[in-house]
Structures are given as structure tokens and as C-alpha cells.
Amino acid sequence: MHNLYVAFMTALALAACSQVASYDVAIVGGGTGGVAAAVQAARGGADVLLLEESPWLGGMLTSAGVSATDGNHRMRSGLFGEFADSLSARYGGMGALATGWVSNMLFEPHVGAAILDNICAGAPSLRVEKRARWQKASQAGNGWRLVYTDAEGRTRRIRARVLIDGTELGDVAAALGVSCEKSPQVQDLTYVAVLKDFGRDATLAEPPGYTPSLYRGNDADPSRVLTYAKLPTRGGPAKYMINWPIEGNDTYADVIEKTPQERKHLLDSAKNITLGFVYYLQTACGFRTLGLADDEFDTPDRLPYYPYYRESRRVDGEVRLHVEDLADPYRNALYRTGIAVGDYPVDHHHHRNPGWKETLAFPPIPSYSVPAGVMIPKGWDNLLVIEKSISVSFRANGTTRLQPVVMQVGQAAGALAALSLKTGSIRTVPVRTLQQAVLDYGGYLMPYLDLPPSDPAFKALQRIGATGILKGTGKPVNWANETWFRAGEPVTEAEVSLEEYFPGKTLSDLGLPLPDGRLTRREMAVAIDSLLHPFERRAVDYSGNLTD
């Protein structure tokens, strides 16, 4: 009888494991973009499965330890804005987050991970599986089959209408055969270290292959390495995030097309570069009380769960965003399709690559919009690719790779996935419908600094800016570039470009107020938006061309 019972229970367990669950949206990779996509898709009414191989959500913000955001401090929108507000509440105000000179928003990685857990817990119909590894993905009709192993090592099979690749290196897209490009010399990656002041000697054992000469450029002023990303700690011992590019812990390791074993070997070497830098700071620079934090990552070496990847495969998308598009946003119509914004300059890390020759120009850029088509692989349906694998050029990736932009693009991907459930395909969701969803959750289409999303005229200015009827003005400004709608300035009739939308018509013909020296650009934008609705009336394709 006992044997029969055991056999019966085993059969039930096997049957349960073989069942195929169904979801509207499956996301592989719970990184910075993946978690945003999952939350927004769930908020949009979709049943969502989010798979993350590490114990934490958040990717480069948390699991990789890069807990100092780069850019968008004045454009904290959507989920990025919610994340920033939660950090502000945890630490006692936005000013309390500006503890290091590299960023206006720093935090302890474990705090960021906890905030993202809380946000996900409040999202309806979202299932999160951590320590889960995807194994295989394949098309099934107009949807997808996915095989993965869960935290207990059990094989799971699911179906999904929409699949989103949120992996760090675009591994799902590559396995599916999506057309991708990869730079011959990728940017350096970094194993970040979070140091904590233990108040006693915390010196490491000398790491394998320790080479002091790799770090000697920091001898003159080693304290700048620490003040660079000093973290807020809510009254606890001092902590420092070490992500230092100049003779520090950057590593050239092209792991993208390598096998898992080859990747592990290269990443182990990268870890030793970081451990060597920590050891150098302790022994050569005298910071012996600073050791690897014991209350951040529960890894054997106390380093993050994975490195900070600055570069990935980049898919061949419906459009490709080039650095020239960033430098001159009106050279084509891509600006009309914006779903995210960034203000960071083009920033590349190649110092550790012995073969790197700096032959590429990295021009100054204003703040910019990211077009919707970069996350849609050409020739594929109901598949979205986010994180650092969006369709941008090698040079443009130097700014679109940063956390706030990646999170915004991920949130837009989640919105598109949810909207597609009504139309049957991501490709039948109008660009303007997606953009309106972005506006509705407080996101930016255009990088205007004039008005916050809470302003009653914000959406009107964003919509009119995305038509090009009134254009903004941008300029590079150090590490926080700018674009202004010039909302408070008087408007002239010559500035109002109506011809594409209303051929042969003047302001008077359309019943619009005439500029009289007192009417502002804001007032004109609101009038055009509310009376004529050009944003809604004229559809655009992914290239920004008017289609009707």
C-alpha cells in the first residue's frame, strides 16, 4: 500500500510539473528594464510572469551594485519617479541621496532591491520567480512557448502571448535567431564593490594575480575614489560604491558570444581585478578599515550577483537610433515616436582594452527622446527586446544604456505588451496609442524641462512637441543636457508649423488665436492641442512618418 501511495504522489507531482501555464506576457530578466516592463504590463491588465536568475530584482541598479543613477535627475518620471520617491522616503528626502559627487541619487543596493519588491507586490496579476533560469523559447502560433527551471531546479513550461527579452546580454533574442549586431570591441564591464567601514582592519587576502601597477594612477588622491559614490546609510557605518573607471575596477571582457564556461572564466578574472583594486585601496592607500560590505550581497566573495554590463548585442529593430539623431533630433522624424527620454552624454568605457584605439567621435548632444521602434525586432511579432539590447548604434549606446533610460524603455515595453492584448499584436498598436499610455502614467515623450508631469499643461506640450508643430531647443550642458520647449516665451506665427498636419491652412483658418506679442508658446500649444487634436488625428509609423 505504501508503494502504491508513493507512486501515486509521484505521478501527481510529475503531472503538476508537466502542466503548461498560460500568461499574457512573459519577461526573461528582472533587471532595470525587465522589472519596469513587468509592473507596467500588470498594471495594464495583463497576466505577467517575470523570471530573474539572481535573488534580486533591478539588474544594474541592484544585483550589479550600480546604486548611483546616471542622468534624468530633473526628469524623474513613471516608474523611475516612483523608485526615486521611495528612496527619498527611505533616506529622508532627495537631498539625502546626493552623498557622492557622481550622482544626485545614491542608495544602498539592498534598499533598492527591497523597494522594487514592494512595487512588484502591489502590481496585480504579476508572478515573480527569482533564481529562475530560462532554457528555451520558441514560437507557438502568434505567441510563445518558454521552458525554464525554477529555484528548486524543477523544469517549468509556459505559454505567453508576448515575450520580452530583458536579459543583460540579449541572450533570448540571440537564441531565437533575431538579427543582432555586436561591436568588435565592446565596452569594459565592471564588478562593482560596496565597501563598508568596519572600524577595524578588514584587509583582504591578496587576490590571485594581484598587479599593483594596474591601479597606481590613483595614488595622488585616492579619497576621490571613495567620495565618487559614497552611499547614504541612514546613520549606519559609512559605505562606498566602487565603480571607478580610471585605473580602477573596469575590465575588458567580451563575454557576449561565449559559452557559459567561457563567460565564467572571464568573469572570474574580472572579479579578481575588482578584488585587487579593493586590496590596493586597503594596503597602498591606507583604507584598511574598509572591507567588502557583509550586509549587501549574500555571495561567497561579497561581490554583486553579476557584473555591470555596459554593452550587449543590439537587435536590428524597426528603427535604429544613431548618435547623429541625438545630436540633431530634427534631422528626421524619429522624435515624433518618443517613448522615453535621457539627458546623459555619450559615455564609453574602453580604457582596459589593450586593443582599443579611440578613432570614433563622441559628439556633444542635447537631451533626447528614445523612439518606440528600437524595442521591436524587425520581422518579429509579439516579441520585444529591452535593456541594453535595443536597436541603437554602438556610439548611441553610450547614453541609452544608463539606468533611467533603460527603466523608461522597459516601462514603455510593458505598456505596449498590455495594449497588444486588445489588438492581437504589438504591431497593430498605434504609436500614438502607446505614447498616450506613456503620458498617462506620467512618462515623457519629449525631454522638455519646462514643466513637470504634474503640471496641467504637461501632456499638451508633450503631444504638440511630438508632432513638431512647435519644436523645442536643446543644448549640451556638462553631465545633464537640456531641452526646453520655451513655454513662457512669446510665440510667433512663423514658429507654428501647420503645413504637414493642415495643408494650406493658417492660424486664422483653423480658429486659433493669433500671436499678439503676449501669447506664450505654452498657451499656443494648449490651444492647438485642445482645439485641433493633431496628435490624435494624424497617425505616425515607427519612423515618424504621417500615415493618414
Summary of the structure (lengths in Angstrom):
residues: 548
radius of gyration: 24.6
end to end distance: 73.2
largest distance: 94.4
contacts: 1991
relative contact order: 0.14
helix: 34%
strand: 18%
